[in-house]
Amino acid sequence: MRLEGAITVKNGANVRVGQGVFVSAGCQILDDGIVDIGDNVILGEGVRLVATDTAGVSIGSGVWIGDGAEINPGAHIGPGAMVCAGSVVDGEVPANGVVEGRPAKVTWYLR
């Protein structure tokens, strides 16, 4: 994992991180539940991942999450997806899907 600047992790024990992950400055990982981050994931500046003891967060391999995005409890982001800056993800993002908005909605697909 490569870190660019200071980040905040609430517990640490509930975070699983794959290989080649890049985390930008200002990211917050609130891991009261499981936060599972796949390989080759990029988290932009100020990204917030929130997991509770009843609802974790799962991020597939090859995902890019833009600056200031928020990934809420129970969110699952499929492999190869992209979350645009400032988006709020509350549920499922399909593989290779591009989501944007508050709440995030699929706007197109990559590949």
Secondary structure, DSSP 8 states (H G I E B T S, - for coil): -EE-S--EES-STTEEE-TT-EE-TT-EEEESS-EEE-TT-EE-TT-EEEE-SS--EEE-TT-EE-TT-EE-TT-EE-TT-EE-TT-EE-SEE-TTEEEETTTTEEEEE--
